[in-house]
Amino acid sequence: MSPAAPPPAAAPRAESRRHTRRHGAFLGAALAVLALAGTAGCKGEGRADPATTDPAPLPSPTSTKQEIGEENFAYTWPFTVSRGTAECRNGDKAVFTVQGGTTYALNDRARQAGYPDVAPIRASGSGGGDISLGTVLSRTLKLCNS
């Protein structure tokens, strides 16, 4: 009796795994290129001269507002003021209030609700453009879940 041949489905399955790995590697490389390309156009970059280069961690939020400052964000602090209060209002409006009481919109929902744009207190980065609001906005939106 002759030895049994491997089932025909075994070869395509192995080929399928190689195909999937190849596409996974390609996808990973493509995402890395896109990430680099996405940051290449950013001119704001970070602060050239932060007050601190070792940010102090913020405590876990216990309410919808939290005092924050340059000491918590270092190079990524996007404002010309050194401190303020980040707050989530009405579930989705991210705002930043400076000493003196002026409250600025950090996201479109807050702007649509009538809060003034944060542009007057935006800091420029070492590349000349505005420093991204991303880290402060992300932290503020976490307050919405508190």
Phi and psi in degrees as a GROMACS rama.xvg file:
@    title "Ramachandran Plot"
@    xaxis  label "Phi"
@    yaxis  label "Psi"
@TYPE xy
-84.3884  149.614  SER-2
-64.0532  148.086  PRO-3
-72.6161  137.436  ALA-4
-78.2675  148.017  ALA-5
-62.0341  148.825  PRO-6
-59.6085  143.817  PRO-7
-61.5341  -24.7598  PRO-8
-72.2156  -19.8748  ALA-9
-65.4184  -42.9382  ALA-10
-65.3757  -47.0509  ALA-11
-61.9869  -32.9193  PRO-12
-64.63  -45.1772  ARG-13
-62.7744  -42.0485  ALA-14
-62.1426  -39.544  GLU-15
-62.9944  -40.8276  SER-16
-63.7397  -43.1618  ARG-17
-63.1533  -40.4122  ARG-18
-62.5794  -44.1652  HIS-19
-64.9602  -44.0477  THR-20
-61.4324  -42.6915  ARG-21
-61.8324  -44.864  ARG-22
-68.6958  -34.904  HIS-23
-62.6538  -43.2533  GLY-24
-64.6193  -41.2926  ALA-25
-63.6072  -44.3258  PHE-26
-61.8822  -42.7377  LEU-27
-60.9044  -43.315  GLY-28
-65.2844  -40.6214  ALA-29
-64.2562  -41.7212  ALA-30
-65.0961  -37.757  LEU-31
-63.3535  -42.6006  ALA-32
-63.694  -43.3148  VAL-33
-63.6405  -39.9652  LEU-34
-62.427  -44.1264  ALA-35
-66.2563  -40.8566  LEU-36
-65.6278  -36.4074  ALA-37
-65.427  -32.5849  GLY-38
-89.6836  -15.6368  THR-39
-64.6834  -30.8519  ALA-40
-84.2796  -7.29908  GLY-41
-75.7506  121.83  CYS-42
-99.2694  -13.0469  LYS-43
-70.0012  -42.1743  GLY-44
48.7592  -150.205  GLU-45
-108.329  179.534  GLY-46
-66.2019  141.314  ARG-47
-80.6056  -26.3219  ALA-48
-138.889  64.372  ASP-49
-66.5416  154.171  PRO-50
-65.4369  -26.6119  ALA-51
-139.601  147.568  THR-52
-108.396  -0.926772  THR-53
-124.853  89.6132  ASP-54
-60.6381  139.855  PRO-55
-83.5275  128.253  ALA-56
-65.1147  145.688  PRO-57
-85.1593  145.295  LEU-58
-69.6806  161.715  PRO-59
-61.5049  138.416  SER-60
-66.4588  142.632  PRO-61
-118.059  -4.24279  THR-62
-150.746  -170.101  SER-63
-87.1444  6.24916  THR-64
-136.77  152.465  LYS-65
-154.797  135.053  GLN-66
-71.4334  131.237  GLU-67
-135.941  160.291  ILE-68
-156.451  173.527  GLY-69
-56.105  -32.1994  GLU-70
-64.3013  -17.9309  GLU-71
-91.0821  -16.5911  ASN-72
-124.193  -16.4651  PHE-73
50.6788  -117.943  ALA-74
-60.9588  -24.4578  TYR-75
-96.7048  5.98217  THR-76
-66.1012  117.708  TRP-77
-94.3012  9.0623  PRO-78
-117.009  159.656  PHE-79
-86.0117  -12.8756  THR-80
-92.7637  152.38  VAL-81
-87.3542  -18.5085  SER-82
-149.467  165.731  ARG-83
177.902  -173.228  GLY-84
-117.724  120.617  THR-85
-87.3354  139.992  ALA-86
-150.231  143.789  GLU-87
-104.419  119.292  CYS-88
-111.434  137.094  ARG-89
54.1709  35.8288  ASN-90
83.8596  -19.891  GLY-91
-153.604  6.19478  ASP-92
-101.909  109.111  LYS-93
-89.6475  122.735  ALA-94
-132.719  161.115  VAL-95
-132.433  123.366  PHE-96
-109.351  128.406  THR-97
-95.8552  165.753  VAL-98
-57.4536  134.928  GLN-99
104.561  -15.7859  GLY-100
99.4094  -5.47382  GLY-101
-71.0555  130.331  THR-102
-111.595  129.223  THR-103
-114.113  149.352  TYR-104
-77.6724  135.232  ALA-105
-104.626  -17.174  LEU-106
-136.897  171.722  ASN-107
-62.0085  -37.3575  ASP-108
-59.8976  -41.2584  ARG-109
-69.6145  -39.7893  ALA-110
-62.4341  -42.7843  ARG-111
-64.6186  -26.3308  GLN-112
-82.3519  -3.3177  ALA-113
105.427  0.875729  GLY-114
-73.4158  141.061  TYR-115
-67.6007  152.953  PRO-116
-64.5511  149.111  ASP-117
-78.957  -2.24281  VAL-118
-49.3872  -40.3406  ALA-119
-61.3742  -21.5211  PRO-120
-115.822  14.571  ILE-121
-75.3106  137.783  ARG-122
-94.7774  149.415  ALA-123
-91.4978  142.682  SER-124
-87.9758  -177.762  GLY-125
-65.6553  -19.1794  SER-126
-88.9773  -3.7175  GLY-127
101.073  -24.1018  GLY-128
-89.4789  175.976  GLY-129
-65.1813  141.531  ASP-130
-71.753  137.577  ILE-131
-58.4263  141.99  SER-132
-82.6583  -3.12811  LEU-133
-48.9164  -50.3012  GLY-134
-68.8645  -40.2895  THR-135
-70.6806  -42.0436  VAL-136
-62.4596  -43.6917  LEU-137
-59.5483  -45.7398  SER-138
-64.1111  -39.5489  ARG-139
-66.9552  -40.8876  THR-140
-66.1779  -26.2965  LEU-141
-65.5949  -26.7049  LYS-142
-66.5598  -23.74  LEU-143
-65.0905  -23.6113  CYS-144
-96.2179  5.72395  ASN-145
